Amino acid sequence: MSAFPEFDADSLSVLALAFRVRSKAISYHAPEWKISREVETEFERLNVDASGYHGELRLSVWADSLVWFRLCRGRAKDGWDFMLAFHGDRTDLNAENIVEQYISSMTSHTDTLLEAWQGVNPVVERHESSA
């Protein structure tokens, strides 16, 4: 895990700290993971990317509470064995909830992922499964 970036938005700083506190648990499931800061125009975003034993996972959270999530597992001949992407709003979830859901997404059964993220009212953008 590389250094944790600084964030201007308090909500993103609190979220980054929550990820730092649980970094050992995240590293257990994804030895290669990182938090990055991205700024587009005036919009600041926190990205958490993990790859490892269970596929590739990205969570993006904007300072205004928008959330974007994508999990890809395995590789099929013509694409991923499983892919789920959605967006939502984290207003009803605190930083610790977001981190715990992120960690559980690394090992959750694919059928229960959307249920686990109901707190963000997910709007599915893509859901594919070869199984």
N, C-alpha and C positions, 0 to 999 in steps of 0.2 A: 504494500500500500504506500503510495507516494504521499507527499505533504498535503494537508488539507488547505484549500484556498480560503481567503477571507471574502466575506459577503457584505454588501452595503445594507441590504434589507435584513432587519432583525429576524423576521420569520425564517429566512434561509440560513442565517447564522445559527439559530436554535436547532434547525434541522441538521445542519452539518455537524454540530456538536453531538446530537443524538446518534448520528452515524459513527462518529469517532468513539463514543462510549461503547458501541456494540461492534467495533471493528474486528475483534477476535472471533466472534460468532460468524460474521460475514466471511472472514478469511478462511474459516473452516470449510465452508461450502464453495467458495470461489477464491482460490489463491490469488487470482489476478482481478483486482477490482480497484476502482478509483472514483473519487469525487472531483468534479470539475465545475468551474464557474464560466458561464457564457453570458455575454451582454450583446443583445441585438437592439439597435437604436437605444431606447431608454429602458428596455425590459431586461432585467437580470434573471438568470435561471441557474438552478443547481441541477447537475446531471450526476447520476450514480450509475456506473457501468460495471458489470461483472461478467466474467466468462470463466468457465471451468467445467466441472464434472456434470453439471445439469443444463448446459447450454449457454445462451447469451441473454442477459437481462439488462434493460435500461429503464431507469425512472428519471423523468425530468419534472422539476417543480419550479414554477414561476413565483415571484414574490406576491402576485395577486391571487394565489392559491390554485391556479390551474395545474393539473397533473397530467402527464402523459406517460404511458407504460407500454413496454413491449418485451415479450418473452419468446424466445425461439429455442426449441429443443431438437437435438439430433439433426441428422441430414438425410433426407430421402433423395432418391435419384433426381427428382425434378423439383426439389425445394426442401423446406424444413419438414420434419416429421410432425412438428406442432408449432404454430405461431399464434400468439394472441397480442393484439394491440388495441388500446383504448385510451380515451381521455376522460377527465372528470374534474371534480373540484374537491380540494382537501379541507374546506372550511370546517367540517364537523370532526376532523381528526387532528390530534396533536402530533408533535414530532415523533414521540415514542411509538405511537400507533403506526405511523407511516414506516418507521424503521422495522418494527416487528412484522408488518405485512410484507415488506420487501424481503426480509430473511425467510419468512415462511413460503414466499413465492419461489424461492430457489429449489425447494423440495416438495412443494405441494403437488398433489395429483392435478392434472390439467383440468379435470372436470370441476374442481372446486375453486379455481382461481378467481373467477368473476364473483362468486359468492363471498370470498374472503375480502374482496375490494369493494363491497357494496357501500362502504362509508364514503366513497368518492362519487357515488352515482355514476358508474362507468358507462360510457357510450362507446360501444365496440366499433372499431374501425376495420379490423381484420381478425378473422378467426378461422384458422385452417388446421386440419388434422388429417394425417394420412392413415390413422388407425380406425 
